[in-house]
Amino acid sequence: MQEHGKDHGRRGHGQGAGDGISVSFEFFPPKSDKMEAALWKAIRRLAPLGPSFVSVTYGAGGSTRARTHATLARILRETDLVPAAHLTCVSATREEVDAVIRAYGEIGVRHIVALRGDPQGGPGTPYEPTPGGYVNAADLVAGIRAIGGFEISVAAYPEGHPESPSLAADIDNLKAKIDAGADRAITQFFFDNDQFYRFMDRVLAAGITVPVTPGIIPIHNFAQVATFARRCGTTVPKSLAEKFEGLEDDPKTARFVAATIAAEQVMALREQGIRQFHFYTLNRADLVYAICHLLGLRPSQPGAMAEPAPSKPAAEARAQGGGS
Ligand SMILES: Cc1cc2nc3c(=O)[nH]c(=O)nc-3n(C[C@H](O)[C@H](O)[C@H](O)COP(=O)(O)OP(=O)(O)OC[C@H]3O[C@@H](n4cnc5c(N)ncnc54)[C@H](O)[C@@H]3O)c2cc1C
């Protein structure tokens, strides 16, 4: 039976793996009714796993300001999930950014993912702070702390931020964000766990003691994820690309391959003692749900978890091989 409304999201009530696994899920604000329906299908599927929080991204230059706000408001209205609001400094003065922070507070958001944002000209072009605006993420963290009442997460980059002169400079920048008052870092996605372990050694050596949660991206579409990776400086190992070779027109097999790859990555991290995972869901639940299951997470309401039964025509189409 398909269920709606508050009962689906039980804050932290998912049956954890018993060894302290906690997960968070990142969504982006939808642009159309169709995308909104897809987002909510994903939220309702994942909510019973009891994520510690779910975050909603903020488009470059505030382009999604209203949609991010509306998505957060709906999460607060219709679920029991803990939302986190992403926020950037791009193309806005301090007063404008502070107004967004206060508006988040007014609807009950208590957690902000504080980011500088990409340069207006896109990744790879020089970043120009807006006159009268927050200059970088550390400055924004200090601004959010000054307003008060929010938990704050910031971004971290196991392979270094593309604009950083060195990984050491990037870790200094991460330290500056923590010293300004951030409670946690969430990493850019990566595919080589060794990069993450080496990064964590340096993070600890720098005296950073807050949790640093690995960001995991299940590969729903290899070409798309490879493009994201190029833009944000994440290495795509040759061996990973090879696993998707020849599957360009075979999404079903690609999905099995993607599930295996993400499961191997996450289980290896777990073997090394990692207990917190942040999933870039791209508003899709299937792979993330499967990986969480492998991590030992179980829904708080087993009956509420089943995918809604397909309508008769859809079921018939599937039986005839017309859909996945
Ligand atoms: C978990 C996560 C979530 C994200 N969510 C979003 C989102 O919702 N919307 C969005 O638009 N983008 C998002 N991004 C992308 C992010 O905005 C970009 O990576 C952006 O280019 C950098 O943001 P930052 O907060 O890391 O910046 P910062 O920490 O300010 O650093 C940016 C770069 O500038 C350098 N730097 C900073 N201060 C100084 C200084 N004083 N002197 C010299 N160098 C300095 C840093 O070393 C780094 O190279 C996200 C990234 C991650 C990892």
The ligand as an SDF file (V2000), in Angstrom:
LIG
                    3D

 53 58  0  0  0  0  0  0  0  0999 V2000
   29.1850   18.3400    0.3410 C   0  0  0  0  0  0  0  0  0  0  0  0
   29.1600   19.3970   -0.7310 C   0  0  0  0  0  0  0  0  0  0  0  0
   27.9640   20.0770   -0.9950 C   0  0  0  0  0  0  0  0  0  0  0  0
   27.9100   21.0750   -1.9810 C   0  0  0  0  0  0  0  0  0  0  0  0
   26.7220   21.7210   -2.2080 N   0  0  0  0  0  0  0  0  0  0  0  0
   26.6590   22.7260   -3.0980 C   0  0  0  0  0  0  0  0  0  0  0  0
   25.4370   23.4550   -3.3240 C   0  0  0  0  0  0  0  0  0  0  0  0
   24.3930   23.1540   -2.7260 O   0  0  0  0  0  0  0  0  0  0  0  0
   25.4580   24.4910   -4.2260 N   0  0  0  0  0  0  0  0  0  0  0  0
   26.6090   24.8360   -4.9030 C   0  0  0  0  0  0  0  0  0  0  0  0
   26.5430   25.7870   -5.7010 O   0  0  0  0  0  0  0  0  0  0  0  0
   27.7720   24.1690   -4.7150 N   0  0  0  0  0  0  0  0  0  0  0  0
   27.8370   23.1350   -3.8400 C   0  0  0  0  0  0  0  0  0  0  0  0
   29.0220   22.4590   -3.6480 N   0  0  0  0  0  0  0  0  0  0  0  0
   30.2070   22.8330   -4.4510 C   0  0  0  0  0  0  0  0  0  0  0  0
   31.0080   24.0090   -3.8340 C   0  0  0  0  0  0  0  0  0  0  0  0
   30.2020   25.1630   -3.7950 O   0  0  0  0  0  0  0  0  0  0  0  0
   32.2370   24.2430   -4.7050 C   0  0  0  0  0  0  0  0  0  0  0  0
   33.1270   23.1760   -4.5990 O   0  0  0  0  0  0  0  0  0  0  0  0
   32.9450   25.5760   -4.4960 C   0  0  0  0  0  0  0  0  0  0  0  0
   33.8410   25.8040   -5.5910 O   0  0  0  0  0  0  0  0  0  0  0  0
   33.7620   25.6780   -3.2250 C   0  0  0  0  0  0  0  0  0  0  0  0
   32.9600   25.7940   -2.1380 O   0  0  0  0  0  0  0  0  0  0  0  0
   33.5940   25.6430   -0.6490 P   0  0  0  0  0  0  0  0  0  0  0  0
   32.5020   25.8500    0.3100 O   0  0  0  0  0  0  0  0  0  0  0  0
   34.3800   24.3960   -0.5620 O   0  0  0  0  0  0  0  0  0  0  0  0
   34.5790   26.8970   -0.6660 O   0  0  0  0  0  0  0  0  0  0  0  0
   35.7580   27.3630    0.2830 P   0  0  0  0  0  0  0  0  0  0  0  0
   35.9460   26.4340    1.4310 O   0  0  0  0  0  0  0  0  0  0  0  0
   35.5770   28.7970    0.5820 O   0  0  0  0  0  0  0  0  0  0  0  0
   37.0500   27.1630   -0.6370 O   0  0  0  0  0  0  0  0  0  0  0  0
   37.0500   27.3360   -2.0300 C   0  0  0  0  0  0  0  0  0  0  0  0
   38.4710   27.3860   -2.5680 C   0  0  0  0  0  0  0  0  0  0  0  0
   39.0390   28.6150   -2.2420 O   0  0  0  0  0  0  0  0  0  0  0  0
   40.2110   28.4400   -1.4760 C   0  0  0  0  0  0  0  0  0  0  0  0
   40.1860   29.4840   -0.4590 N   0  0  0  0  0  0  0  0  0  0  0  0
   39.1620   29.7670    0.3760 C   0  0  0  0  0  0  0  0  0  0  0  0
   39.5180   30.8300    1.1540 N   0  0  0  0  0  0  0  0  0  0  0  0
   40.7440   31.2050    0.7680 C   0  0  0  0  0  0  0  0  0  0  0  0
   41.6460   32.2330    1.1680 C   0  0  0  0  0  0  0  0  0  0  0  0
   41.3240   33.0940    2.1250 N   0  0  0  0  0  0  0  0  0  0  0  0
   42.8250   32.3080    0.5580 N   0  0  0  0  0  0  0  0  0  0  0  0
   43.1830   31.4650   -0.4150 C   0  0  0  0  0  0  0  0  0  0  0  0
   42.3740   30.4730   -0.8450 N   0  0  0  0  0  0  0  0  0  0  0  0
   41.1870   30.3400   -0.2580 C   0  0  0  0  0  0  0  0  0  0  0  0
   40.0960   27.0430   -0.9070 C   0  0  0  0  0  0  0  0  0  0  0  0
   41.3350   26.4630   -0.5710 O   0  0  0  0  0  0  0  0  0  0  0  0
   39.4100   26.3460   -2.0260 C   0  0  0  0  0  0  0  0  0  0  0  0
   40.3200   26.0010   -3.0280 O   0  0  0  0  0  0  0  0  0  0  0  0
   29.0970   21.4170   -2.7100 C   0  0  0  0  0  0  0  0  0  0  0  0
   30.2910   20.7140   -2.4570 C   0  0  0  0  0  0  0  0  0  0  0  0
   30.3290   19.7120   -1.5010 C   0  0  0  0  0  0  0  0  0  0  0  0
   31.6100   18.9640   -1.2660 C   0  0  0  0  0  0  0  0  0  0  0  0
  1  2  1  0
  2  3  1  0
  2 52  2  0
  3  4  2  0
  4  5  1  0
  4 50  1  0
  5  6  2  0
  6  7  1  0
  6 13  1  0
  7  8  2  0
  7  9  1  0
  9 10  1  0
 10 11  2  0
 10 12  1  0
 12 13  2  0
 13 14  1  0
 14 15  1  0
 14 50  1  0
 15 16  1  0
 16 17  1  0
 16 18  1  0
 18 19  1  0
 18 20  1  0
 20 21  1  0
 20 22  1  0
 22 23  1  0
 23 24  1  0
 24 25  2  0
 24 26  1  0
 24 27  1  0
 27 28  1  0
 28 29  2  0
 28 30  1  0
 28 31  1  0
 31 32  1  0
 32 33  1  0
 33 34  1  0
 33 48  1  0
 34 35  1  0
 35 36  1  0
 35 46  1  0
 36 37  1  0
 36 45  1  0
 37 38  2  0
 38 39  1  0
 39 40  1  0
 39 45  2  0
 40 41  1  0
 40 42  2  0
 42 43  1  0
 43 44  2  0
 44 45  1  0
 46 47  1  0
 46 48  1  0
 48 49  1  0
 50 51  2  0
 51 52  1  0
 52 53  1  0
M  END
$$$$
